[in-house]
């Protein structure tokens, strides 16, 4: 390989490389949970909710995100 061909190859790879690294990440579904009380009273329900998600093929922090918000009795 000649020097000029090598430089052309490296230059082309340098131009294409940033385009491949900026590929868009697949969006995952987000489930938001908002409640006016504290999370202590909902531990069993949240466990059952996560189990139901697993049974339908969704695993928290793998293919679904769950956003919990608790008001701690401050409505």
C-alpha positions in Angstrom: 0.0 0.0 0.0 1.4 3.4 -0.9 1.6 6.2 1.5 -1.0 8.3 -0.3 -3.5 5.4 -0.3 -2.9 4.9 3.4 -3.5 8.6 4.2 -6.7 8.5 2.1 -7.9 5.4 4.0 -7.2 6.9 7.4 -8.8 10.2 6.4 -12.0 8.5 5.2 -12.2 6.4 8.4 -11.8 9.6 10.4 -14.8 11.2 8.7 -17.1 8.2 9.0 -16.1 7.3 12.6 -18.0 10.1 14.4 -21.2 9.3 12.4 -21.2 5.8 13.7 -20.6 6.7 17.3 -23.6 9.1 17.4 -26.1 6.4 16.5 -29.3 7.0 18.4 -30.0 4.8 21.3 -33.3 2.8 21.3 -35.9 4.5 23.5 -37.2 2.5 26.3 -40.7 2.9 27.8 -41.0 5.0 31.0 -43.7 4.3 33.6 -44.3 7.1 36.0 -45.7 6.4 39.5 -47.0 9.3 41.6 -48.5 8.9 45.0 -49.3 11.3 47.8 -48.0 9.1 50.7 -44.7 7.7 51.5 -43.2 4.6 49.9 -43.1 2.5 53.1 -46.8 1.6 52.8 -46.5 0.5 49.2 -43.6 -2.0 49.4 -45.9 -5.1 48.8 -47.8 -3.4 45.9 -44.6 -2.2 44.2 -43.1 -5.7 44.5 -46.3 -7.1 42.9 -46.1 -4.4 40.2 -42.5 -5.3 39.3 -43.5 -9.0 39.3 -46.3 -8.3 36.9 -44.0 -6.4 34.6 -41.5 -9.3 34.6 -44.3 -11.7 33.7 -45.1 -9.6 30.6 -41.4 -9.4 29.6 -40.4 -6.1 31.1 -37.5 -5.8 33.6 -36.8 -2.6 35.4 -33.7 -0.8 34.3 -33.2 -3.3 31.4 -36.0 -2.6 29.0 -38.4 -0.3 31.0 -37.7 2.6 33.3 -39.9 3.4 36.3 -40.0 6.9 37.7 -41.2 6.9 41.3 -42.5 10.2 42.9 -43.6 10.3 46.5 -45.2 13.4 48.1 -44.7 12.1 51.7 -48.2 13.3 52.8 -47.5 16.8 51.5 -50.3 17.5 49.1 
